[in-house]
Amino acid sequence: MTLRDAVRVRRPADRLGQRIIRCFSVSVLTTALSLVTLAAFTAAVGVTAWIANVLATGLGTVVSYRLNRRWVWGRRGADDPWREVLPFWAMSFTGLTLSTLLVAGAEHWARAAGLGSAARTGLVLLASAAGYAVLWVAQFVVLERLLFVEHHRPPGVPTVPPDGADEPALPARAGGTPALVPTSLRGKKRAR
């Protein structure tokens, strides 16, 4: 294995690590935004807590989608409502539902166990964090493997044109990945 091959082998893993760190950073930022929004709606505006939580999650989801799509996975251009937006929102509100169920269960258990207010609050926060942690891992895998997959190929690996495109599909290697275009052909237009 040459140095060039070793660098080529490491690059996808380095980019995966960078996406994990960036996606986690987006989650931290949007969680803080959601908490501030939740506090503002409940304390300053007087909105009912569950409604404020839905509104805060909605705002956090918009920011999370935008940052994940553009900054983490490098997507540019128009959104695909069915392939990207709807699944992203579904995952976000699945997290809200899971968190709400875990929080309700933890609170019920803590009251039945006779725990004090501080212990009950700690258990509720732990249950909420656990729900969102499980969802974060699942969401990263879905974003990485399904929603934004074709937009983080290593340099030099061309995109296979979609069905119906006027360019012929590139030959594929074993495993279905497109073959690399020889350097001598890069950037040259095909004669029609």
HELIX and SHEET records of a PDB file:
HELIX    1   1 LEU A    3  ALA A   39  1                                  37    
HELIX    2   2 ALA A   40  VAL A   45  3                                   6    
HELIX    3   3 ALA A   49  LEU A   67  1                                  19    
HELIX    4   4 ASN A   68  VAL A   72  3                                   5    
HELIX    5   5 PRO A   81  VAL A   85  3                                   5    
HELIX    6   6 LEU A   86  ALA A  112  1                                  27    
HELIX    7   7 SER A  117  VAL A  142  1                                  26    
HELIX    8   8 LEU A  143  LEU A  147  3                                   5    
HELIX    9   9 VAL A  149  HIS A  151  5                                   3    
HELIX   10  10 THR A  183  LEU A  185  5                                   3    
END                                                                             
